[in-house]
Each structure stands twice: as C-alpha cells, then as structure tokens.
Amino acid sequence: MNICFSVSEINWSLTKDIISILGTIAAVGIGIYGLSTWKKQLRGTSEYELAKKVLVKSHQVAQAIQAVRSPMLFLNKEEVEAGNSLKEEQRIYDERLNHLFSEWSELATLRLETKIIWASGADQAFDDLEKTVKKIRSEIWLHFWLKGAYRSPGATVDDNPDRVAANDEIVYLISDEDDFSQQIYAAVKKVEQYFQNKVRSE
C-alpha cells in the first residue's frame, strides 16, 4: 500500500508545528516576564511593609520613652505605709522600662532587616533613637542612686541640687517642648527622613 502526501499537506503540517513551537516559546517568555514582574512587586511590597512597620514602631518607642518619664506615680498604699515607697517607685519604673525595652527590641529586629536590605544607611538612621533609650535608662538608674537606693551602709551620695535638677529634666516629662522631648522627636524624625520616601514610592 502506497501512502502519498502532497506538498501542501506537508507544508501545512510543518506550519502547524512551527506555530505551536512559537506559541510555546511565547508562553514561556510571558511566564518568565510575569514571574520577574511578580518578584519585583513582591519585593517592593515587602520593602514597603517593612518601612511602614519601622515608622510605626519608632513612634511607639518614642511614646514608651515618654511613658517612662510620666511624673504620675500610683504607689501602692500598703507599701508606702510600710515604709517601702522607694522600692514601690522602683517597681513602677522597672515596669515602664521593661515595656520600653520590649518596644525597642521589636524595633531592633526591624533595624536588622533594614540593614540587610538597604545597608548601613538604614542602620545609622536609628542611632539617635537608640541613644535616647540608653539615656533614659541610665538617668533612671542615676535617679534612684541619687535617692540612695543603691547606697551601701555608711556611704554618701553626691546629690547636690544642680545634679538632681539636671537628672530631673531627663527623668520627668514636663511637656513636649522640654529639651529631652525634643531630642526624642528629633531622633524619630531622623528615622522618618530615611524611610518615608520608601513608603511614598509605592
């Protein structure tokens, strides 16, 4: 039995194969382009979300610092009557500081992520805010040292009025316009200046 194909049949078959191959190549190309675009969008979205989290958490850290500085102390009546008012005051400040350190720890984690993505420029944006966290911690310690909380028997404390007044300016929140408040807000502003454009670019 002889099987014969006409030239037109062979050409049509070849044409279909070529069209099929070109279609496959085009589909693969579109898929690769789409995947690349999706990856860029995903990365852009991830960076946007990270920048937004940093901005929010920076303000929360600032609020936590100011909460530490609140002059309002609700002392336990029984502890005060038992002569433990200084220890009760320390307990309150310890709770406030623990909250601050928790907020700062979360921001420090975000800070590490930003350093991986945007290198040292992002990392340095947090330096001043870190200094304010360390400053309030050291000044709270000094506050209680000046009150004799850590004094060993027979030891004296240099609690001259100027030193106490300087410490009070840091420890006690007077207003959002006081010097230390301005340092806190300037530190947050430095974070904002670096990361706000990364939020706006989306």
C-alpha positions in Angstrom: 0.0 0.0 0.0 1.5 3.3 -1.0 1.0 6.4 1.1 1.4 9.7 -0.6 1.5 13.2 0.9 1.0 16.3 -1.1 3.4 19.2 -0.8 0.6 21.4 0.6 -0.2 18.8 3.3 3.5 18.7 4.4 3.7 22.5 4.4 0.6 22.8 6.5 1.9 20.2 9.0 5.2 22.0 9.2 3.5 25.3 9.6 1.3 24.0 12.4 4.4 22.7 14.2 6.2 26.0 13.8 3.2 27.9 15.1 2.9 25.5 18.0 6.6 25.9 18.9 6.4 29.7 18.6 3.4 29.7 20.8 5.2 27.7 23.4 8.2 30.0 23.3 5.9 33.0 23.6 4.1 31.4 26.6 7.3 30.6 28.3 8.6 34.2 27.6 5.4 35.7 29.0 5.6 33.4 32.0 9.2 34.4 32.8 8.4 38.1 32.4 5.3 37.7 34.6 7.4 35.9 37.2 10.0 38.5 37.1 7.4 41.3 37.5 5.7 39.4 40.3 9.0 39.1 42.1 9.7 42.8 41.8 6.2 43.6 43.0 6.6 41.2 45.9 10.0 42.7 46.9 8.6 46.2 46.5 5.6 45.3 48.7 7.8 43.6 51.3 10.1 46.7 51.5 7.1 49.0 51.7 5.6 46.9 54.6 9.0 46.9 56.4 9.4 50.7 56.0 5.9 51.2 57.3 6.5 48.9 60.3 9.7 50.8 61.1 7.9 54.2 61.1 5.1 53.0 63.3 7.4 51.2 65.8 9.7 54.2 66.0 6.8 56.3 67.2 5.8 53.6 69.7 9.3 53.6 71.1 9.1 57.4 71.5 5.8 57.0 73.3 7.3 54.4 75.5 10.2 56.7 76.5 7.7 59.4 77.3 5.6 57.0 79.3 8.7 56.2 81.4 9.1 59.9 82.1 5.5 60.4 83.2 5.5 62.2 86.6 2.3 60.4 87.6 3.1 57.6 90.0 0.4 55.4 91.5 2.1 54.0 94.5 0.6 51.0 96.4 -0.8 52.4 99.7 0.2 49.4 101.8 3.8 49.6 100.5 4.0 53.3 101.3 2.6 52.8 104.7 5.1 50.1 105.4 7.9 52.4 104.6 8.7 50.9 101.1 7.8 53.9 99.0 11.3 54.0 97.3 11.0 50.3 96.4 7.5 50.8 95.1 8.7 53.7 93.0 11.5 51.5 91.6 8.9 48.8 90.8 6.8 51.2 88.8 9.8 52.5 86.8 11.0 48.9 86.2 7.7 48.1 84.7 7.8 51.2 82.5 11.4 50.4 81.4 10.5 46.8 80.6 7.8 48.0 78.3 10.2 50.4 76.6 12.8 47.6 76.2 10.2 45.4 74.7 9.2 48.0 72.1 12.9 48.8 71.4 13.7 45.1 71.0 11.0 44.8 68.3 12.4 47.9 66.5 15.9 46.5 66.8 14.7 43.4 64.9 13.3 45.6 62.2 16.5 47.6 62.2 18.5 44.4 61.4 16.1 43.7 58.5 16.6 47.2 57.1 20.3 46.8 57.3 20.2 43.7 55.2 18.1 45.4 52.5 19.4 48.9 52.5 22.8 48.6 54.1 24.4 50.9 56.6 22.5 54.0 55.7 19.3 52.4 57.1 21.1 51.2 60.2 22.5 54.6 61.1 19.0 56.2 60.9 18.3 54.5 64.3 21.4 55.7 66.1 19.9 58.8 67.8 16.8 56.9 68.9 19.0 54.2 70.4 20.9 56.9 72.3 17.7 58.3 73.8 16.7 54.8 75.0 20.1 54.3 76.6 20.0 57.9 78.1 16.6 57.4 79.8 17.8 54.0 81.2 21.0 55.5 82.7 19.2 58.5 84.0 16.6 56.4 85.8 19.4 54.4 87.4 21.0 57.8 88.5 17.6 59.0 89.7 17.5 56.2 92.3 21.2 56.3 93.1 20.7 60.0 94.0 17.9 58.9 96.3 20.2 56.4 98.0 18.6 53.3 96.6 22.0 51.6 95.9 23.9 53.1 98.8 25.9 50.7 100.9 25.9 51.3 104.7 27.9 54.3 105.6 28.3 55.5 102.0 27.4 59.0 101.0 25.8 60.2 97.7 26.7 63.3 95.8 23.2 64.7 95.5 23.9 68.3 95.1 20.9 70.4 93.8 22.4 71.0 90.3 23.0 67.3 89.7 19.4 66.4 90.9 17.9 69.2 88.8 19.8 68.0 85.7 18.6 64.5 86.3 15.0 65.6 86.8 15.0 67.3 83.4 15.5 63.9 81.8 13.5 61.7 84.2 10.4 63.9 84.4 8.3 64.8 81.4 7.4 68.4 81.7 6.0 68.9 78.2 6.5 68.0 74.6 8.6 71.1 74.4 11.2 70.2 77.0 14.8 69.6 75.9 14.7 65.8 76.2 11.4 65.5 74.5 12.8 67.5 71.6 15.8 65.1 71.4 13.4 62.1 71.3 11.3 63.7 68.5 14.4 64.7 66.5 15.6 61.1 66.7 12.3 59.8 65.4 12.4 62.5 62.7 15.8 61.1 61.6 14.2 57.6 61.1 11.3 59.2 59.2 13.6 61.1 56.9 15.2 57.9 55.8 12.2 55.6 55.5 9.2 57.9 54.5 10.3 58.1 50.8 10.4 54.2 50.7 6.7 54.3 51.8 5.7 57.1 49.4 7.4 55.4 46.4 4.8 52.6 46.4 
